[in-house]
Amino acid sequence: MRLNIYLAGVGGQGLITFATVLGDAAIRAGYKALVAETHGLSQRGGSIDVHVRIGDVDAPLIPRGGADVIVAFEMLETFRAVGYANEGTVFIVNRRLIRPPATKQKIPSIDELENILRRSVRRIYIVNAYDDAVKLGNVIYENMVILGALYSIMNLNQYIPQNIIEETIKTNIRRDVDKNLKAFTMGLRYGNPETKTM
């Protein structure tokens, strides 16, 4: 097994927690896992990216064009991540738009952005992790919804048993463990044929 997962989002969305849970779970399942994070302006709501490499890998950073999966926690960040994509890359995109605070440019609507992505990306899944998290009572759960979506869409259960992911969530997330587990379970439905929006 070898899997390169590039995460793109905005500071405060929980990308590092997501990567830590996934990397730790892969190690518990017997695989090598490397996680590299670049914070940038993440503490102030700026862009952040995290590289997660699982399996037969030696370097922590995914090369340009080398991502098997791009997970965008926010729609505008998807466009920043395309340099890591190739023809076979799967995109998993959270249907959320966080407008940059300082920009004076007109930003397309969330529907316009979704249409652009669907036209330009061959393998794309749009997930409503933000809405799911709000239903659970707090937007902070959206990262675990997205983790569930990644797990089911990419059929990671053939490598990492679900109980290992759940145990790793309990180990790495100290607060609101039950809600985070529920968020992960909610995300699993995105891998079902009826839910796929590819």
N, C-alpha and C positions, 0 to 999 in steps of 0.2 A: 504494500500500500504506500502511495505517495500522494499527498494532497496539499496544495498551496491555496490558502484562503486569505484574501486581502480584505481587510475591514476599513471602511471609510465612514467618517461621521464627524460629529461636532462634540467638543468637550462637554462632559456632563451626561452623555448618553449611555455611558457604561460599557464602552468598547473594551477597556482593559479588563474589567470583570468578566465579560464574555470570553475574551481570549484566554484568561487564566483558567476559567472553568473548562473550556474546551481542551486546552493544552494538558491540564492536570488529568482530565478524564482519559485522554489518549495515552498518557504515560501509565495510568492505572490499568489500562487495557493491554499494556505490553508494547506500545509503540514509542518511538522516539518523537519528541515534539519540541519545537523551537518557537518562541514568541519574541517578537521585536516590536517595540512601540516607539513612535515618534510623536512627542507631545505637541510641539509647536505652540500655538496659542490656546491650547485646550482648556487651560484654567479660566480663560475669559470667553469661552464659547466659540473659539476658533476651530479650524479644521484639525482633525487628528486621524492618523492612520496606524493600523496595527497589522503586522505580518504574522500569520500562524502557519507553520509548516509542520506537517505530520508525516512520519515514515522515514524513508531513506533519504535524508537531507543532511547537509553539513553546514550550510551558511544560513544565518537567521533571516536574511532579507530575500524576498521574492524578486527575481529579475523582472525587468519590464517585459510585458507580454507573456509572463509565466504563471499567471493566476489561473487555477482551475475554477475557482469561485470568487466572485466579488460580492461582498455583503455591504450594501450601502444603508446606513442607518438613517439617512436623510437624502432626499431626491437630488438636490444640487450637487451633493458630494459624489453621486454616481458619475457625473461628467468628469470630475477631477480624477477618478479612478480608472478611466478607460485605457490609459497607457499601459496598464497591467494586464489587459485582456488580450485574448487571441480568439480565433474562430470558434473554439470549443468551450470558451468560458461561460459558465452559468452565472447570471446576475440575480441576486436576491435583494430586492429594493423595498425598504420601508416607505409606505405612502405618507410621508411627512415632509413638510417644507418649513425649514427654519431660515427666515430671511436674514442675510447678513446685516448687522446693525448700522454699519457706516456707509453702505452703498447708496448711490443716487441713481443707479441704473434701474430700468424697469425690468422686473423679474417675471417670467411667465407664470401663469397660474399652475397649481398642482396638476390639473387636468391636462394642460398644454405640455407640461414636462413629461407626464406619463405617456402622452401620445408620441412625443419625440423619441422617448426611450423605446417604446414598442416598435416604432418604425426602424430604429437604428440598431437594435440588439436582437439577435436571433433567439437566444435562450434566456428568457427573463421571467421572473416570478415577482409579482407585486404583492406585498403582504401589508396588512393593516395593523401592524404591531402597536402603533401609537393608540389607535382606537381600542384595541384589546386591553392595553395597559390601563387606559382610563377606566374601562369597565371594571378592572380589578381595584380601582381606587387611587392609582398613582402612576404617572408616566414613567417612573423609574423602573417599572417592570418590563418596559418594551424590549430591553436587551435580551431577557430570557425568552420572550415570545419569539424574537428573531432567532435565538439559538435553537428553539424547538423547530422552527421553519427550516433552518439549515439542516438539522439532524434528519428530518423526514424527507425533504426534497432530495438530498444527496444520499439517502439510504445509508446513513452512517451506522445504523444498527447492525450492519453486517461486520463492522469493525469494533464498535464501542457499544457494549450492551447498555440499554436504557437505564438500568439500575445503577450503573457506574456513573453515568452523567448525573443522575439524581443525587447520589451520595456526594459527588463532587460539588454540586450546588450547595448542599447542606454544610460542607466543610468550608467553602470559600465565601459564602454569604451568610453573615451572622444575623442580620435583621430580616424580619418578615419572610422566614424560610418557606412557610406554607404558601404564601402568595407568589413567591418566585418559582416554586415548583409548579403551581397552577399555571403561571404564565408560560413556562416551558411546555406544559401539556397542551395549552391552547395553541401554541405555535405548531405542534405536531400535525394539526389538521391541514396545514398548507401543502403537505406532501400527498394528500389524498386526491385522487383524480377529479373528484367533484369540486375541489377547492382550488386546484391549480389554475393560475391565470397566465399561463405561458403563451 
